[in-house]
Amino acid sequence: MKKLLGIIVLGLLMSGNVYAEEYWSNFKNGPTSEQEAKIKFFNNQKLDKLEGIWFMPGSGTVAITKSKTNENRYLIYLIQATENRWEKYNGTLEGTILKTSDYKRNPVFLRIFSSLGDERTKQKYIQTVYDKKFTIYKKDPYEYDAEEASRIWPSNLKTYNSKFIKKKPKKEIKKEIVKKNIEPITQAQATDKYFKDKDLESIEGVWMFEYSMDIIFIYKDNDKYICKVIRSTKFQSGENLCDLTKGSNTTYYGRWNYYNKELKDSWSETTIDLREKKKKSEKRTGNLNFMELYIGSKYQTDLKRLYPESVYAGSSGSKTSGSAFFVTSNGHIVTNHHVIESCNDQSKIMYDNKEYPAKLLASDKKLDLALLKVDLKNKGYLNFSYEPNKMQKIYAAGYPLGKYLSDDLKFTDGIVSSLKGLDDNTNQIQISAAINPGNSGGPIVNQSAELVGVAVSGLDKGLTEGINFAIKSESVKTFLNANKVEPSTSFFSREFKNDRILSILEKATVYTFCN
């Protein structure tokens, strides 16, 4: 027996594990009841995954406790043997577990007794996966004769340990009463002072938060747009709430006074998108009756316009803009109908850093397409692709936020997500490439720089992500043919590298606008 113990100790030392003063002994220095085990080993202390009282097949009820000499070693004490003939060993050391970095393979050394009463030590392994059980096996945790030990106490380790976690005392926030010398203002006063008999920009007016019902008004002050509070549960009436710059007639950006618990000013970067909110059954009118508020890049809430009730993109005092592209070498340009709708045939484009008037030749409100003609010989134009495919790689080019963001052509990429648009519209495709205000009318091309579609719209970004739509190139072809313009289609297509696609798009894509 001593020789066997010596071999085990030597083997453990060679493997880098310390096997110290605990050893097999028939001396009853362990607990013989669950209550005694709780008092002796686990009294008022947090336990780890292995510690506690368990039922081990072949042994009985055992207490597993961490060694006092080695934090990676656990001692197994027999509390109550399963068979009466082994009861004389109750309270003795039954075995030891060595914890490794691999939770699936922890060596365990157990005392085994034969029917004749001979004693020997057997090495096995345990896999600790759950708080309520562990698997005992010889070589593989999934072998047919692997056994499972089950936890008796504590039945819920997480709940038991929670009472030993010291909770940090909550800091009392002293709310500072800030007395501000601000003149309260009503909606009638704001309307008379800032909006009466004035030509308003698209963002100017009185707005109400959709959920909190707070009411604010936004007015133009030189080249800035200022928000002030009319009614709020968090801010004083008349207090400044935002300071904005115009990006386009539907997008504004700047700073927003974001309320915090200490009632101190907390200005954050913000972006506002104006849009039309309507029921599916209603026709599109272009009334910018709602705004989406973003703090940083995170959507916050919607605001509903209270006054004036109707403001349209491109109305007096505002500028409408979008993207467009050449489809021939003779100055023919395609864009969206809604981009030029309010321009009264006064559209312009920027080409080679010069402004050119663009004459409206035709438009289709239902398809949302428009054909413009510029009196120049352009350097490049787009060929048309054949039918698009799902998962096809695509690129979107355009001028999101107009020239107020920058006058550089911008790109996003994605895939063709669906061959139908909103409400099963077969004239459109759904794409994952980002489409923002100002992208409307811009080209969507494949890896051969051929036209796949025309950017048209996206769903509410507060509710969805990556759901945008483009008018199919086949529908654009039909529109052009009906208006006696022959689009060009490649006889042979091959994929280009990014620099080649960039060159083609930069020569063909233009910024369109009207005052």
C-alpha positions in Angstrom: 0.0 0.0 0.0 2.8 2.4 0.9 4.6 1.6 -2.3 1.4 2.4 -4.3 1.0 5.8 -2.5 4.6 6.6 -3.3 4.1 6.0 -7.0 1.0 8.3 -7.0 2.9 11.1 -5.1 5.9 10.8 -7.5 3.6 10.9 -10.5 1.9 14.0 -9.3 5.2 15.8 -8.6 6.4 14.9 -12.1 3.3 16.4 -13.6 3.8 19.7 -11.8 1.1 19.2 -9.2 1.8 19.5 -5.5 0.4 16.5 -3.5 1.2 17.6 0.0 0.2 16.6 3.6 -3.3 15.1 3.1 -3.1 11.4 2.5 -5.3 8.3 2.6 -6.2 7.5 6.2 -8.8 5.5 8.0 -8.7 8.1 10.7 -12.1 9.7 11.0 -11.2 13.4 10.9 -14.0 14.3 8.5 -17.7 15.0 9.0 -20.2 12.1 9.3 -23.4 14.2 8.6 -24.4 16.9 6.2 -24.9 19.4 9.0 -21.4 18.7 10.4 -19.9 19.2 6.9 -21.6 22.5 6.5 -20.2 23.7 9.9 -16.8 22.2 9.4 -16.1 23.2 5.8 -18.6 25.7 4.5 -19.7 27.9 7.4 -20.6 31.4 6.1 -18.3 31.5 3.1 -18.7 31.7 -0.7 -18.3 28.4 -2.5 -16.8 27.7 -5.9 -18.3 25.3 -8.5 -16.9 22.1 -7.0 -17.4 22.8 -3.3 -20.4 21.5 -1.4 -22.2 18.2 -0.6 -22.6 15.8 -3.4 -23.8 12.3 -4.2 -21.1 10.3 -6.0 -22.0 6.9 -7.6 -20.1 4.1 -6.0 -19.2 6.1 -2.9 -22.3 7.8 -1.5 -22.8 11.2 0.1 -19.5 13.2 0.1 -18.3 16.7 1.1 -15.9 18.3 -1.4 -13.8 21.1 0.1 -10.8 23.1 -1.1 -7.5 22.1 0.3 -5.9 24.6 2.8 -2.5 24.0 1.3 -3.2 24.1 -2.4 -5.9 26.2 -4.0 -6.0 23.9 -7.1 -6.7 20.8 -5.0 -9.9 19.6 -3.5 -10.5 16.9 -0.8 -13.4 14.5 -0.9 -14.6 13.3 2.5 -17.1 10.4 2.7 -20.1 11.4 4.8 -22.4 8.4 4.3 -21.4 5.3 2.3 -24.0 3.7 0.0 -23.4 0.2 1.5 -23.5 -0.7 5.1 -20.3 -2.7 4.9 -18.3 0.5 4.1 -19.9 2.6 6.9 -16.8 2.2 9.0 -15.1 4.6 6.5 -17.7 7.4 7.0 -15.8 10.5 8.0 -12.6 9.5 6.2 -10.8 11.0 3.2 -12.3 9.4 0.1 -10.2 11.0 -2.6 -8.7 14.2 -4.1 -9.3 16.3 -7.2 -6.7 18.4 -9.0 -8.1 21.4 -10.8 -6.6 22.2 -14.2 -7.1 25.0 -16.7 -9.1 22.5 -18.8 -12.6 22.3 -17.3 -13.2 19.0 -19.2 -10.2 17.1 -17.7 -9.4 17.3 -14.0 -7.6 14.3 -12.5 -9.4 12.7 -9.5 -7.9 10.0 -7.2 -10.4 7.8 -5.4 -10.1 5.0 -2.8 -11.5 1.8 -4.1 -12.3 -1.2 -1.9 -12.7 -4.7 -3.2 -15.3 -7.2 -1.8 -12.6 -8.7 0.2 -11.8 -5.4 1.8 -8.6 -4.7 -0.1 -7.9 -1.0 -0.6 -6.3 0.6 -3.6 -6.2 4.0 -5.4 -7.8 4.5 -8.8 -7.2 7.5 -11.1 -10.1 8.9 -13.1 -11.1 12.3 -14.5 -14.0 14.7 -14.0 -15.6 17.2 -16.3 -17.1 20.2 -14.5 -19.6 21.9 -16.7 -22.7 22.6 -14.6 -23.1 23.9 -11.0 -25.4 21.0 -10.2 -23.4 18.0 -11.6 -20.1 16.7 -12.9 -19.1 13.7 -14.9 -16.6 11.0 -13.7 -14.9 9.1 -16.5 -11.8 7.0 -17.3 -10.6 8.5 -20.6 -13.5 10.2 -22.3 -16.4 12.1 -20.8 -18.8 10.4 -23.3 -17.8 6.8 -22.6 -20.6 4.4 -21.9 -19.8 3.8 -18.3 -19.1 7.4 -17.3 -20.9 8.3 -14.1 -22.6 11.6 -13.0 -22.2 13.1 -9.5 -25.1 15.3 -8.4 -25.2 18.3 -6.0 -27.2 17.9 -2.8 -26.3 21.2 -1.1 -26.5 24.0 -1.8 -29.2 23.2 -4.4 -28.7 26.6 -6.1 -25.1 27.7 -6.0 -25.7 31.1 -7.5 -28.4 32.0 -5.0 -26.3 30.7 -2.1 -23.3 32.8 -3.1 -25.3 35.9 -3.7 -25.6 36.6 0.0 -21.8 36.9 0.3 -21.5 39.5 -2.4 -21.1 42.9 -0.9 -23.3 45.4 -2.6 -21.9 48.8 -3.1 -23.9 51.4 -1.3 -25.8 53.6 -3.7 -24.4 57.1 -3.9 -27.0 59.7 -3.1 -27.3 62.1 -5.9 -27.8 65.5 -4.6 -30.1 67.2 -7.1 -28.9 70.7 -7.6 -31.7 73.2 -8.0 -30.6 75.3 -10.9 -32.3 78.7 -11.0 -32.0 80.0 -14.5 -33.0 83.5 -15.5 -35.0 82.3 -18.6 -38.2 83.8 -19.8 -41.0 81.1 -20.3 -42.6 81.1 -23.7 -45.9 79.7 -25.1 -46.6 78.3 -28.5 -48.6 81.4 -29.5 -45.8 83.7 -28.5 -43.2 81.5 -30.4 -45.4 81.5 -33.5 -45.9 85.3 -33.4 -42.3 86.2 -32.7 -40.4 83.7 -34.9 -42.7 82.4 -37.7 -45.4 85.0 -38.5 -45.2 86.3 -42.1 -41.9 84.6 -42.7 -40.7 82.2 -45.3 -39.8 79.1 -43.2 -37.2 76.5 -43.7 -38.3 72.9 -43.7 -37.2 72.3 -40.1 -38.7 75.5 -38.7 -41.8 75.3 -36.6 -43.3 73.7 -33.5 -42.7 70.1 -32.7 -43.9 67.5 -30.2 -42.0 64.5 -28.9 -44.0 61.4 -29.7 -43.6 59.7 -26.3 -42.9 62.3 -23.7 -45.3 64.9 -25.3 -42.7 67.6 -24.6 -43.1 70.5 -27.0 -40.3 72.6 -28.6 -39.9 75.1 -31.4 -37.0 75.5 -33.9 -36.2 78.8 -35.6 -33.4 80.1 -37.8 -30.9 82.5 -36.3 -28.5 83.6 -39.0 -26.9 80.4 -40.4 -27.8 78.3 -37.3 -31.1 76.7 -36.2 -32.0 77.0 -32.5 -34.4 74.8 -30.5 -36.2 76.2 -27.4 -38.5 74.5 -25.0 -42.2 75.4 -24.8 -43.3 72.6 -22.4 -41.2 69.9 -20.8 -41.0 67.7 -17.7 -37.2 68.0 -17.6 -36.3 71.5 -18.9 -37.6 75.0 -18.2 -39.8 76.7 -20.8 -37.6 79.0 -22.9 -34.5 76.9 -22.3 -32.1 76.2 -25.3 -32.3 72.6 -26.4 -30.3 72.4 -29.6 -28.0 74.2 -31.9 -28.1 72.9 -35.5 -26.5 73.3 -38.9 -28.3 72.5 -42.2 -27.0 69.5 -44.1 -29.8 69.4 -46.7 -33.4 70.3 -46.8 -34.2 67.1 -44.9 -31.1 66.6 -42.7 -29.7 68.8 -39.9 -26.9 68.1 -37.5 -25.2 69.7 -34.5 -25.6 69.6 -30.7 -28.5 68.5 -28.5 -28.9 69.3 -24.8 -29.4 65.8 -23.5 -31.0 65.7 -20.0 -29.2 63.9 -17.2 -30.1 63.2 -13.6 -28.0 66.0 -12.1 -29.9 68.7 -14.1 -26.7 69.9 -15.6 -26.2 70.8 -19.3 -25.0 67.7 -21.2 -24.5 68.6 -24.9 -24.2 65.6 -27.3 -23.7 65.3 -31.1 -27.1 64.9 -32.9 -28.5 64.3 -36.3 -32.1 65.0 -37.4 -33.8 63.5 -40.5 -37.1 65.0 -41.7 -39.5 62.6 -43.4 -43.1 62.0 -44.3 -45.0 59.7 -42.1 -48.1 58.1 -43.7 -50.2 55.0 -43.8 -49.5 52.4 -46.5 -52.8 53.1 -48.1 -52.2 56.8 -48.3 -50.5 58.4 -51.3 -47.1 60.1 -50.9 -47.4 63.9 -50.7 -43.9 65.0 -49.6 -45.1 66.6 -46.4 -42.2 66.6 -44.0 -44.5 66.1 -40.9 -42.1 64.0 -38.7 -38.4 64.1 -37.7 -36.2 61.3 -36.5 -33.8 62.3 -33.7 -30.4 60.6 -33.2 -28.1 61.2 -30.3 -24.6 60.2 -31.5 -25.4 57.3 -33.9 -28.3 55.9 -31.8 -31.9 56.5 -32.7 -33.8 58.2 -29.9 -37.3 59.1 -30.8 -39.7 60.8 -33.4 -41.1 64.3 -33.2 -44.4 65.3 -34.8 -44.8 68.7 -36.5 -47.6 70.8 -34.9 -47.0 74.1 -36.7 -47.1 74.7 -39.6 -49.0 71.5 -40.4 -47.6 71.1 -43.9 -44.0 71.7 -45.1 -42.8 70.2 -48.3 -39.2 69.5 -49.5 -38.2 72.1 -51.9 -40.8 74.6 -50.8 -39.9 78.3 -50.7 -37.0 79.1 -48.5 -35.5 75.6 -48.8 -33.2 73.8 -51.3 -33.8 70.4 -52.7 -31.0 68.2 -53.9 -30.1 64.6 -54.8 -28.0 62.4 -57.0 -28.2 61.6 -60.7 -26.1 59.9 -63.4 -25.5 60.1 -67.2 -27.0 57.3 -69.4 -25.6 58.6 -72.7 -22.7 60.7 -73.9 -25.1 63.4 -75.1 -26.0 64.8 -71.6 -29.0 62.6 -70.8 -29.3 62.2 -67.0 -31.6 60.0 -64.9 -32.7 60.8 -61.3 -35.8 60.3 -59.1 -39.0 62.2 -59.8 -39.3 63.3 -56.2 -35.8 64.9 -56.4 -36.9 67.3 -59.2 -40.6 67.5 -58.4 -40.6 70.9 -56.7 -37.9 72.4 -59.0 -40.4 73.7 -61.6 -38.0 72.7 -64.4 -35.2 74.8 -62.8 -32.9 71.8 -62.0 -29.1 72.2 -62.1 -26.2 69.8 -61.9 -22.6 70.2 -60.7 -20.2 68.8 -63.4 -16.4 69.3 -63.4 -16.9 71.9 -60.6 -19.3 74.0 -62.8 -23.1 74.5 -62.6 -25.1 73.5 -65.6 -28.9 74.0 -66.1 -30.7 70.7 -66.6 -33.9 70.6 -68.7 -36.6 68.2 -67.7 -37.5 66.0 -70.7 -39.8 63.5 -69.0 -40.9 62.1 -65.6 -42.8 59.2 -64.2 -44.3 59.8 -60.8 -45.4 56.2 -60.3 -41.9 54.8 -61.1 -40.3 57.8 -59.4 -38.0 58.5 -62.4 -37.1 61.6 -64.2 -35.1 62.3 -67.4 -33.0 65.5 -67.6 -30.9 66.9 -70.5 -27.7 69.0 -70.1 -26.2 70.8 -73.0 -22.7 69.3 -72.9 -20.6 66.3 -74.0 -20.0 64.3 -70.9 -16.9 62.1 -70.4 -18.6 59.1 -69.1 -22.0 57.3 -68.7 -23.2 54.0 -67.3 -24.0 50.8 -69.2 -27.1 48.8 -68.1 -26.9 45.3 -66.6 -29.2 42.4 -67.2 -31.5 41.0 -64.5 -30.0 41.3 -61.0 -29.5 38.2 -58.8 -30.0 37.7 -55.0 -26.7 38.0 -53.0 -25.1 39.9 -55.9 -22.5 42.4 -54.8 -23.5 46.0 -55.5 -22.2 49.6 -54.9 -24.2 52.7 -54.3 -22.9 56.1 -55.3 -24.3 59.5 -54.4 -24.2 62.7 -52.4 -25.9 61.9 -48.9 -26.7 65.2 -47.1 -25.9 67.1 -50.3 -22.8 69.3 -50.6 -23.3 70.4 -46.9 -21.5 67.2 -45.8 -18.9 67.5 -48.5 -18.9 67.9 -52.3 -17.0 64.6 -52.7 -18.9 61.6 -54.3 -19.5 59.0 -51.6 -19.9 55.2 -51.8 -21.5 52.4 -49.8 -21.6 48.7 -50.7 -23.8 45.7 -50.0 -25.8 43.0 -51.7 -29.1 42.5 -53.5 -31.3 41.2 -50.7 -34.5 40.7 -52.6 -35.8 40.9 -56.2 -39.0 42.7 -55.0 -39.5 46.0 -53.2 -41.9 47.2 -50.6 -45.4 45.7 -50.9 -44.1 43.2 -53.5 -43.2 46.0 -55.9 -41.6 44.1 -58.9 -40.2 47.3 -60.3 -37.8 47.5 -57.4 -35.1 45.5 -55.6 -34.2 45.5 -52.0 -30.5 46.2 -51.2 -28.4 46.2 -48.0 -26.2 49.2 -49.0 -26.9 52.3 -46.9 -29.2 54.8 -48.5 -29.4 58.2 -46.8 -31.1 61.5 -47.7 -29.3 62.9 -50.8 -28.6 59.4 -52.2 -32.0 59.5 -54.0 -31.5 59.2 -57.8 -28.0 57.9 -57.5 -26.8 54.7 -59.3 -26.5 51.2 -57.9 -24.0 49.2 -59.9 -22.5 45.7 -59.9 -18.9 44.7 -60.0 -18.7 45.4 -63.7 -19.8 49.0 -63.0 -23.1 48.3 -64.8 -26.4 49.8 -63.6 -28.4 47.5 -61.4 -30.8 50.1 -60.1 -31.6 53.7 -59.0 -31.5 54.5 -55.3 -35.0 55.5 -54.2 -35.8 55.0 -50.5 -35.3 53.2 -47.2 -37.5 52.1 -44.4 -37.6 54.0 -41.1 -34.1 53.6 -39.6 -35.5 53.8 -36.1 -37.3 50.5 -36.7 -35.1 48.7 -39.3 -31.5 48.5 -40.4 -30.2 47.8 -43.9 -33.5 47.7 -45.7 -33.3 50.0 -48.7 -34.8 50.0 -52.2 -33.7 50.8 -55.8 -35.7 50.9 -59.0 -34.6 48.0 -61.3 -32.5 48.8 -64.3 -35.0 47.0 -66.5 -37.7 49.5 -65.4 -35.3 52.4 -66.2 -34.6 51.0 -69.7 -38.4 50.8 -70.4 -38.7 54.4 -69.2 -35.9 55.7 -71.4 -37.1 53.7 -74.5 -40.5 55.2 -74.0 -38.9 58.7 -74.1 -36.7 57.9 -77.2 -33.4 57.6 -75.4 -31.5 54.4 -76.2 -29.6 53.0 -73.1 -26.4 51.1 -73.7 -26.0 47.5 -72.6 -22.6 45.7 -72.4 -22.2 42.8 -74.8 -19.5 41.3 -72.6 -19.3 41.8 -68.8 -16.3 41.3 -66.6 -15.6 42.2 -63.0 -13.5 45.3 -62.4 -11.2 46.2 -59.5 -12.3 48.9 -57.2 -10.2 51.7 -58.7 -11.8 51.0 -62.1 -15.3 51.0 -60.7 -14.5 54.3 -58.8 -13.3 55.9 -62.1 -16.4 55.0 -64.0 -18.8 56.2 -61.2 -17.0 59.5 -60.7 -17.3 60.3 -64.4 -20.9 59.3 -64.6 -22.5 60.5 -61.3 -23.5 64.1 -60.6 -25.0 66.2 -57.9 -28.4 67.7 -58.8 -30.2 70.5 -57.0 -32.5 73.5 -57.4 -33.1 76.7 -55.3 
